[in-house]
Amino acid sequence: MAAAAAEMAPAGAGSESPAPPVCVLVLGMAGSGKTTLVQRLTAHLHSQNSPPYVINLDPAVHELPFPANIDIRDTVKYKEVMKQYGLGPNGGIVTSLNLFATRFDQVMKFIEKRQNTSQYVLIDTPGQIEVFTWSASGTIITEALASTFPSVVVYVMDTSRSTSPITFMSNMLYACSILYKTKLPFILAMNKTDIIDHSFAVEWMQDFEIFQDALNQETTYVSNLTRSMSLVLDEFYSSLKVVGVSAVLGTGLDEFFVKVSEAVDEYEREYRPEYERLRKSLAKAQSKQQKEQLERLRKDMGSVAMESNPLADSSDTSALGPSDLIMTRGTLDEEDEERESDTDDIDHQVTEESHEEPAFRNFMQETRMKYQNRSSH
């Protein structure tokens, strides 16, 4: 039944017009099984005759266990970036992602072309989660996808390594930070259920007392902090979509896609209107900025007294704007041209006489007085 529901949702949506593909961003700690889960999801969708569009954003991976439609390694050479910029492993991954993000508009075009054939876009991220989550390139890629396509963040948690309440709380805090950072529908995929069942973690999230009993067995000072944090995360737990999966055995995938369908509904209901509002406000701000720049340019060119009379004589240049004066500068009448000419704006003869006459008179008076003094002696 769950598989039928997962298949009917996209089919019903695409019966009238092709629905945009759903972008699934797979995040998680190193070793949590992100790449293996993407491989299993790809195989599952192929078996359902719904091949996904797969993107690899990990430039440091040696071999991909799944066919990728877009591979960052084809665009950026990770080791060459490290040598050229003198970087370490993490710095090389960040720089490679930054270089790839400058061309991500081309990736968006490829996804748009495949929206008629692919219902899902699976995106595998680097093993170092902080490299993608907290970098500028990760933000650019996430916002570019979310502004155009329904997008869902899947946080993969290693269930076998979260049996300790403190480790479990660390994972939850990181998941909560990613939720507030991306501001997108969020799914917590508890991986490796073939090793240990995830029911204990679900109980810890749903029943505060059971989690406190597990914490009482911890004697470290961190247990007090964890106890306080568990109270804070109650609201986070209440709205969190949780599913247990096994990337090795492929169990829990039907329920996983049901959760993805619910997350898409949440995106259309809550997140898309917000993105549309932000887009409109940005366009409005840009339009306002352009108008201010034009007004500033008009003022910088100089204000010209303008007559409001529409019947003003065309020869009256006082009613013309700055650009009109520039265009009519060489077509004025000869009299106007002589009067408006830059070289004839000043009557040089009058000006020179007005300056030379008193100076010459003073000079003559001084000379006469000197001559008289010499004659008297």
Salt bridges, closest charged atoms under 4 A:
ASP71 OD2 - ARG73 NH2 2.80
ASP158 OD2 - ARG161 NE 3.34
ASP158 OD2 - LYS192 NZ 3.03
ASP254 OD1 - HIS44 NE2 3.59
GLU266 OE1 - LYS241 NZ 2.39
GLU268 OE1 - ARG272 NE 2.85
GLU270 OE2 - ARG269 NH2 3.82
GLU274 OE2 - ARG277 NH2 2.60
GLU276 OE2 - ARG279 NH1 3.86
GLU295 OE1 - ARG298 NH1 2.83
ASP336 OD1 - ARG339 NH2 2.45
ASP342 OD1 - ARG329 NH2 3.36
GLU357 OE2 - ARG361 NH2 3.02
